[in-house]
Amino acid sequence: MTVVALKDITRKESAIYYRRQFSAKASYQMSGHNSSGKIEFTIETTPLGKNNISINLIDDVDYPIIQVKRALKDYIGKLDTAGKLP
C-alpha cells in the first residue's frame, strides 16, 4: 500500500489555533491497482510540540483500514514537515 498523491487539499477554518483541519482526495496504489477516495484529516499540535494526525476515511476502502490510515499518516506528516499543506 503506497500513497500516490493528495489532491484538492482544502483547509477548514477553526477557532482552535493548535488544530488544523483539512479535506482532500487521496490517490493510492494497493495490490497492483490504483484507487482514490475522499478523506478528512486533522493535525493537532500537543503542548510538547508533537503533531498528532487523525484521519477519517469518507469513502469505503477495499483494503485493511489500519494499513491505509498508517500510510496516509506517514504521507501527511511528510507533507506537513515540508510545508506543503495550505
CORRAVEN-V490839 format. One line per field, one symbol per residue. phi: phi as a letter, one per 40 degrees, with the letter a starting at -180 (. if undefined). psi: psi as a letter, one per 40 degrees, with the letter a starting at -180 (. if undefined). burial: I if it has 9 or more other C-alpha atoms within 8 Angstrom, else O. A space follows every 50 residues. Layout:
BEGIN
phi->???
psi->???
burial->???
END
This chain:
BEGIN
phi->.bccabbfcbcccaccccbbbbbabcbabafgbcbaacbbabbbccccgc cbbbbbccccbcadccccccccccccccccccgccc
psi->hihdihifhihhhiehdehhhiiihhhihhfeiiiiiiihihhhhideei hhhihhhdiihfihdddddddddddddddddefei.
burial->IOIOOIOOIOIOOOOOOOIIIIIIIIIIIIOOOOOOIIIIIIIIIIOOOO OIIOIOIOOOOOOOOOIIIOIIIOIOIOIIOOOOOO
END
